[in-house]
């Protein structure tokens, strides 16, 4: 019995050594060497800053001092703050409206451009302009169009006998304009992606549906939509992430105002960090935002997996 027990670890060690030798093949070593620079770069550029940011969220540090560890105090303070819940509501409203608007507009225009008609290529270029123009130029230009009573929009309104509308001074109008401009900026990406997906659908599916007596609407609903469902889910997830993390549109257009009406979570994190010099709270908002996005991402993928 003693001999058997003493031999067992030796045998196990031998199996481990043989397994390691089998894994340490030239192909594996080559793979490790090729991947090592990318892994190291990811650790330096992404993992280390994220770890530092997570640490900052547990401190009371500022831009001038590292601060001290205070545990979960920043998270408790954030969840008790009305500003956080307002920013969260606006971020969700911002994301939902932008996804619906971008997807509806992008799908409609993609179906249009999928048809063969004169001037189609020129029209594609025109629809791409909102996406090509830099954010600063595009959003500041929109601001000039509606910033005061002498702006172009108000000149058109007064031309038809109306009173000037101060779009960026009224909370409701500011929210509407931020959402509309974000849709205008984002729909070309949806358009291009859906158009590319439409071009991969086998035409024989439509011919078979037509032979079976399907109408155009039935072909769209039972052939087109199932074929682009996968890319649609990915596009909506990407648009959710980009919209929730959008700083340019609400800040350049209205600085998160008026009365913080257009302040999303990213603008709130910016205010905490740079306006209030509270790096700990700014990092806390950022990681809470990351947790919300990860929850949405995992939930959507889980629901999609259940539908397969």
N, C-alpha and C positions, 0 to 999 in steps of 0.2 A: 504493500500500500504506500509506504513512504517513497519507494523508488518511482512509483507511478506519479505521485503528486509532485515530486521534484522535476520529473521529466516534462510535465505539462507546460510550465512556463517556458521551458527551452523550446518545445515544439511550437508554442504560440509565437515566440519571438522569431523563430525561423520562418513561419508563415508570413509574418509582418515584413521581414526582410525581403522575402521573395516577391511579395506584393509591391513593395516599394521599388524593387529592381524592375519589375514588369512595367510599372508606371513611368519610371525614369527612362523612357525611350527617347531617341533623338527627336522624334516628332513633337513629343511633349516639351522637351527642353527648348526646341525652336519656338513653339507656341508661347511658352512662358517668357522667353526673351523678347518676342515681338510685342506681347501685351504689357510687359513691365513698364515701358515708358508712359503708356497711356494711363495705366493704373496709378503710377506715381503722380502724374500730372493731375488726375482727377482728385487724388487725395490732397494735393497741395492747393488746388484751385477751388474745390467744392467742399470736400469733407472737413478740412481743417477750419476754414471760415465758418462753416455751419456749426462745428463743435464750439468754436469761440462765441458765436452768436447765442447758442443755447446756454452757455455759461453766463453770458451777460444778462440773459433774461432772469437769472437767479441772483443778480446783484443790484446795488443801488448806484451804479457807476454813471458817469457823465462823459462828455467829450474831453474833459480835462483831467479826470482821475479814474482809475480802474474800479473803484468802489469795493464794497464788502458783500459777502454772501449773506442773503436775507431769506433764502428758502423760497417758498411759494408766495411770498407777500405780493410780488408784482402781478401774479396771475389772479390772486384774490382781489386786488385793487382794480384790475382791469375788468373782471366780470361784474364788479359792483359799480362800474362807471357807466352812466347813461350815454356818454359819447361813444363808447365801444358798441353798444347795442344799436345806436342810431347808424353808425358806420357799417355794421354788419347788415342791417336791413337794407341800407342803400346799396351795398355791394351785391347782395342777392338780387335786388330789383334790377340793378344795372346789368348783372350777368344774364338774368332770365330774359329781359327785354332785348338785349343785344343778340342773344342766341336765337330767339324767335325771329327777330327782324332780319338778322344776317342770313339765317338758314332759309327763310321764306323768300327773301329777295334773291339770294344766291341761287336757290333751286329754280325759281321762275326764270331768271335770266339765263341760267345754264340750259334749261329746256329750250329757250328761244334760240340761243347760239348754237345749239345742237342741230338745228335745222339748217338747210342749205338755202341761202338767199344772198343777193348782191349786197356788198358792204359789210358782210359778217366780220371779216378780219379787222376792219377799221373800227367797228363797234366794240370788239374785244379790247382794243387799245384804249378806247375812251373809258370803258368800265374799269380798266386797271389803274387809271390816273389817281383815284383816291388812295390807293395802296402804295403807289410809287412815290408820291409827294412826301417829303419828310414831315414828321408829326409837328414839329415846331412851326413850319411854314403853313401847313394846312390849318392847324387849330388857331394860330394867331390871325390868319386871314379870316376865318369864321368869326373870330372875336371882333375884328374891325367891321364886319358886315352888320353887327347887331349891338354894338357896345353902347351907343347913345342915340339920342333922338335924331341926329343928323346922319346916322349910318344908313346904308343902302336899304335894309329891310324896312326901316321906319319911313324912309322917303317913299317907298312903294306903298306902304300902308296909308300914309297921309295923302298920297296921290288919289287914292280911292275913297277919301273922306274919313278915314279912321284916325284914331288917336295913337300917338307913338307908344310902342310897347318896350319897356325896359327889360329885355329878356334875361339879362344876367344880374338884375337887381331884385327880381322876384323869385322866391324859392321854387315855386312850382314850375315856372317857365325855365329856370336854370336846370332843373332836373330833366325836363323834357329835352332841352337843347343838348345837354351832355349826352343823353342816350341816343338822340338822332345823329349827332356828329360821330359818335362811336360806331353806330351802324354804318354810316357812310364811309368811315375809314376801314371797316373790317370786312364788308360783304365781298370785295373782290377775291379775298382768299377762299371764301366759301364757293364763290362762282367758279374759280379755276379748278378747285379740287373736285367739285361735283361734276363739272364738265368733263374732266379727265375720267371720272368713274363712269359716266354715261357712255363714253366712247369705247369702253371695254365690254359693254353688254352685247351678247350675241344677238344679231338681228333676227335669227331664225326663231327666237322666242316670241318676238312680236308677230312674225308671220304665222306661227302656230296659234297664237291667241286670236289673230284675225280670222283664221280658218274656223276656229271654234265659235266665232260670232261675238267676240269681246269688243266692247266699245273702246274709244280712246281713253276714257276715264278708267275703265276696268283694266286696260293694258298698263296704264300708268301705276295703278294701285297694286296690281298683282304681279307685274313684271319689273317695272322700273324701281319702285320703292324697295322690294326685297333685295334687288341686286345692289343697291347703294346703301343698304342699312348699315353694313360694317363701317364704311368710310364715314357715314353720317354720324355714327356714335363717336368715332375718333375726332371728327371735326368739332362736334359739340363739346367734347371734353377739353380739347385744346382751346376753344373759344372761351370756355368757362375760366380756365387758368389765366389766359391772357387778359380777360376782362376784369377779373377780381384783382389782378396784379397791375392793372392799368393806372399809371400815375399821370401820364401826359395829359389825357383828355380833361379830367376834372380839375387838375391843377392849372394848366395853361389857360383853360377857358374861364374858370371862375375861382381859382385858388381854394377849391373846396367849399365855397360859399354860394350864395349868401347865407349867413347864420348856419354854416356848416351843412347846408342842405345837400351838397354834392361831395361830401367828405366820405370817401370809401376807406377801407382798412389800410391801404397803402399810404394814403394821404395822412391818416391818423398816425401811423408809425413814423412818417416824416415829421409831423408836428411834434410828437413826443421827443424825437431824437434831436432835431435841429432847432425848433422853436422853444422848447421847454428844457433842452439840454439834459434829457433823461434817457440815456442810452438803454438802461435796463427795461424801461417800459416800452421803448421802441422795438427792442428785440423780442419782448413778450408778445406784442401785437403781431410781429412777423411770424413767430412760431405758432401762434394760435391760428393765423391765416393759413399756414402750411398744413396744420392738422385738419382744418375744415376742408381744404382742397383734396387732401389725401383721402378723407372719409368719403367725399363725393365721388372721387375717382374709383375707389374700391367698390363702393355700392353700385355704381353704374356697370362696372365690369362684372360684378357678381350677378346682377340682374340679366345682363346679356348672356352670361354663361348658362343661366337657367332656361333661356329661350332657345338654346341650340338643340 
